Amino acid sequence: MALLRCEHLSLGYDGNSIIGDLNFSVESGDYLCIVGENGSGKSTLMKTVLGLLPPLSGQIRMSDGLTQKQIGYLPQQTSVQKDFPASVWEIVLSGCQGGCGLRPFYNRSEKEKAASAMERLHISNLSGSCYRELSGGQQQRVLLARALCATETLLFLDEPVTGLDPKAAADFYQMIEKLNQEDKITVIMISHDMQAALRYASHILHIGEPLFFGTRQEYLESNARRSFAVKGGAPV
């Protein structure tokens, strides 16, 4: 069974459909990039799969043992969130909340998981630093470490390099590639960076007219890719 499968999914707000009859699946180890024009419904899709919004119709199926609380999620940051006055350690550790249940404290295992995530992303030296004093690239590493505390299976990333300088963006993409290739974490990323999507992704989901889901190579040869390029998508 696929790690995640969406069947005949319709999405939107207040009964108004943005996307209709969407079908795609994600297998363990995939790196799926969701692309499309602004306002096409990419973030709405991610929030629906995460259970933050109800689907208008259709089904979302997850493999046995995977729940929405076990998905690591890195949303787009607001200006208020970027100015959050907490320590790096507090933010990373909060990624373990989903496993705490009613317990009002973090146990040793959860603290070890947070420390391990920080070490993997080379931010252990920032543990006591105030989050709002970090650079944009450092903040994204902290949020990624937080997401890793929630999962070793599936990461959802919503345009994670927005606002980063080219070097910080390249470093972030390399970290995600390493997590996918070496740690075998499945990645679903919303991206406005078509060149990066076509470099790193194993599969592409194009939201728009026409809808498309398939491998990277299939997308390169598709009408969806040609149509998006005509409308202003980045060249290959």
C-alpha positions as CSV (number, residue, x, y, z in Angstrom):
1,M,0.0,0.0,0.0
2,A,1.2,3.5,-0.8
3,L,2.3,5.7,2.1
4,L,-0.3,8.3,1.1
5,R,-3.0,8.1,-1.5
6,C,-5.6,10.8,-2.5
7,E,-8.5,9.6,-4.5
8,H,-11.0,11.8,-6.4
9,L,-10.2,14.6,-4.0
10,S,-12.0,18.0,-4.2
11,L,-10.6,20.8,-2.1
12,G,-11.7,24.3,-1.2
13,Y,-13.3,26.6,1.3
14,D,-16.9,27.1,2.3
15,G,-18.1,24.6,-0.3
16,N,-16.3,26.4,-3.1
17,S,-14.0,24.1,-5.0
18,I,-10.5,25.1,-5.9
19,I,-9.3,21.7,-7.1
20,G,-11.5,18.8,-8.2
21,D,-11.0,15.1,-8.9
22,L,-7.4,15.0,-7.8
23,N,-5.7,11.6,-7.8
24,F,-2.1,10.8,-6.7
25,S,-0.1,8.5,-4.5
26,V,3.2,8.7,-2.7
27,E,5.3,5.7,-2.0
28,S,7.9,5.3,0.7
29,G,11.1,7.1,-0.3
30,D,9.5,9.3,-2.9
31,Y,10.4,13.0,-3.2
32,L,7.3,14.7,-4.6
33,C,7.3,18.4,-5.5
34,I,3.9,20.1,-5.9
35,V,4.1,23.0,-8.4
36,G,1.7,25.4,-10.0
37,E,0.7,29.0,-10.3
38,N,0.1,31.2,-7.2
39,G,-3.4,30.6,-5.9
40,S,-3.9,27.3,-7.6
41,G,-4.5,25.5,-4.3
42,K,-1.1,24.0,-3.4
43,S,-1.1,25.0,0.2
44,T,-4.8,24.1,0.5
45,L,-4.0,20.6,-0.6
46,M,-1.2,20.2,2.0
47,K,-3.4,21.6,4.8
48,T,-6.2,19.2,3.7
49,V,-3.9,16.1,3.8
50,L,-2.7,17.2,7.2
51,G,-6.2,17.4,8.5
52,L,-6.2,21.1,9.0
53,L,-8.9,21.5,6.4
54,P,-11.7,19.1,5.5
55,P,-11.9,17.8,1.9
56,L,-15.0,18.7,0.0
57,S,-15.2,15.2,-1.3
58,G,-13.0,12.2,-2.0
59,Q,-10.7,10.2,0.2
60,I,-7.2,10.5,1.8
61,R,-5.7,7.2,2.7
62,M,-2.6,6.6,4.7
63,S,-0.7,3.4,5.1
64,D,-1.2,1.3,8.3
65,G,0.6,2.8,11.2
66,L,0.9,6.4,9.8
67,T,-1.2,9.1,11.3
68,Q,-1.4,12.8,10.7
69,K,0.4,13.5,14.0
70,Q,3.4,11.5,12.7
71,I,3.9,13.8,9.7
72,G,6.6,16.4,10.1
73,Y,5.3,19.7,8.8
74,L,7.3,22.9,8.0
75,P,4.7,25.6,7.0
76,Q,5.4,29.0,5.5
77,Q,6.5,31.4,8.2
78,T,4.7,34.6,9.0
79,S,6.6,37.7,10.2
80,V,5.2,37.2,13.7
81,Q,6.6,33.6,13.8
82,K,10.0,34.8,12.7
83,D,10.1,37.1,15.7
84,F,9.2,34.4,18.2
85,P,11.1,34.9,21.5
86,A,12.0,31.3,22.4
87,S,15.2,29.4,22.5
88,V,16.2,27.1,19.7
89,W,16.1,24.1,22.1
90,E,12.5,25.0,23.1
91,I,11.3,25.2,19.5
92,V,13.0,22.0,18.4
93,L,11.7,20.1,21.4
94,S,8.2,21.3,20.8
95,G,8.2,19.0,17.7
96,C,7.7,16.1,20.2
97,Q,4.4,17.4,21.5
98,G,2.4,15.0,19.3
99,G,3.8,12.0,21.1
100,C,3.3,13.4,24.6
101,G,-0.5,12.8,24.8
102,L,-1.7,14.2,28.1
103,R,1.7,14.1,29.7
104,P,2.7,17.7,30.6
105,F,6.5,17.1,30.2
106,Y,9.1,15.8,27.8
107,N,10.7,12.5,28.7
108,R,14.4,11.5,28.2
109,S,13.7,9.8,24.9
110,E,12.0,12.9,23.4
111,K,14.9,15.1,24.6
112,E,17.4,12.7,23.0
113,K,15.4,12.8,19.8
114,A,15.5,16.6,19.7
115,A,19.2,16.6,20.4
116,S,19.8,14.1,17.6
117,A,17.7,16.2,15.1
118,M,19.8,19.3,16.0
119,E,23.0,17.4,15.5
120,R,21.9,16.0,12.1
121,L,21.2,19.6,10.9
122,H,24.4,21.0,12.5
123,I,22.7,23.4,14.8
124,S,23.6,22.0,18.2
125,N,25.8,25.0,18.9
126,L,22.6,27.2,18.6
127,S,20.7,25.4,21.3
128,G,20.6,28.3,23.8
129,S,20.2,31.0,21.1
130,C,17.1,33.1,20.8
131,Y,15.2,32.0,17.6
132,R,14.3,35.5,16.5
133,E,18.0,36.5,16.4
134,L,18.9,33.8,13.9
135,S,19.4,34.3,10.2
136,G,16.7,33.0,7.8
137,G,18.7,30.0,6.9
138,Q,19.3,29.1,10.5
139,Q,15.6,29.5,11.4
140,Q,14.7,27.1,8.6
141,R,17.1,24.5,10.0
142,V,15.6,24.9,13.4
143,L,12.1,24.4,12.0
144,L,13.2,21.4,10.0
145,A,14.8,19.9,13.2
146,R,11.4,20.5,14.9
147,A,9.6,18.6,12.1
148,L,12.1,15.7,12.3
149,C,11.1,15.3,16.0
150,A,7.6,14.4,14.8
151,T,8.6,11.9,12.1
152,E,11.1,9.5,10.6
153,T,8.7,8.8,7.8
154,L,7.2,11.7,6.0
155,L,8.0,15.4,5.8
156,F,5.7,18.1,4.4
157,L,7.4,21.4,3.4
158,D,5.6,24.4,2.2
159,E,7.9,26.6,0.0
160,P,10.7,26.3,2.6
161,V,13.3,28.5,0.8
162,T,11.1,31.5,0.4
163,G,13.1,34.6,1.5
164,L,16.4,32.8,1.7
165,D,19.5,33.9,-0.1
166,P,20.8,31.6,-2.9
167,K,23.5,30.0,-0.7
168,A,21.1,29.3,2.2
169,A,18.5,27.9,-0.3
170,A,21.1,25.7,-1.9
171,D,22.2,24.4,1.6
172,F,18.6,23.7,2.5
173,Y,17.9,21.7,-0.6
174,Q,21.0,19.7,0.0
175,M,19.9,18.9,3.5
176,I,16.5,17.7,2.2
177,E,18.1,15.6,-0.5
178,K,20.3,14.0,2.2
179,L,17.3,13.2,4.4
180,N,15.5,11.7,1.5
181,Q,18.4,9.7,0.0
182,E,20.4,8.6,3.1
183,D,17.8,8.6,5.8
184,K,15.0,7.4,3.5
185,I,12.5,10.0,4.7
186,T,9.7,10.6,2.2
187,V,9.4,14.2,1.2
188,I,6.4,16.2,-0.1
189,M,7.4,19.8,-1.0
190,I,5.4,22.7,-2.3
191,S,7.8,24.7,-4.5
192,H,7.8,27.8,-6.7
193,D,11.4,27.0,-7.7
194,M,10.8,24.9,-10.8
195,Q,14.5,24.4,-11.5
196,A,15.1,22.9,-8.0
197,A,11.9,20.8,-8.4
198,L,13.2,19.3,-11.6
199,R,16.6,18.7,-10.1
200,Y,15.7,17.0,-6.9
201,A,12.2,15.5,-7.2
202,S,11.4,12.0,-8.1
203,H,7.8,12.9,-8.9
204,I,5.9,16.1,-9.8
205,L,2.3,17.0,-9.0
206,H,1.3,20.0,-11.1
207,I,-1.8,21.8,-9.8
208,G,-3.6,23.8,-12.5
209,E,-4.9,23.2,-16.0
210,P,-4.2,20.5,-16.8
211,L,-3.6,18.6,-13.6
212,F,-0.6,16.3,-13.8
213,F,0.9,13.6,-11.6
214,G,3.9,11.4,-12.6
215,T,7.6,11.0,-12.6
216,R,10.0,13.9,-13.2
217,Q,10.8,12.7,-16.7
218,E,7.1,12.2,-17.6
219,Y,6.5,15.8,-16.4
220,L,9.2,17.2,-18.7
221,E,7.5,15.6,-21.7
222,S,3.9,16.6,-20.6
223,N,1.5,19.2,-21.8
224,A,1.3,20.5,-18.2
225,R,5.0,21.4,-18.3
226,R,4.7,23.1,-21.6
227,S,1.6,25.0,-20.6
228,F,3.3,26.2,-17.3
229,A,6.3,27.4,-19.2
230,V,4.2,29.5,-21.5
231,K,2.5,31.1,-18.5
232,G,5.8,32.0,-16.9
233,G,7.1,28.9,-15.3
234,A,10.9,28.8,-15.0
235,P,12.7,27.2,-18.0
236,V,14.4,23.8,-17.7
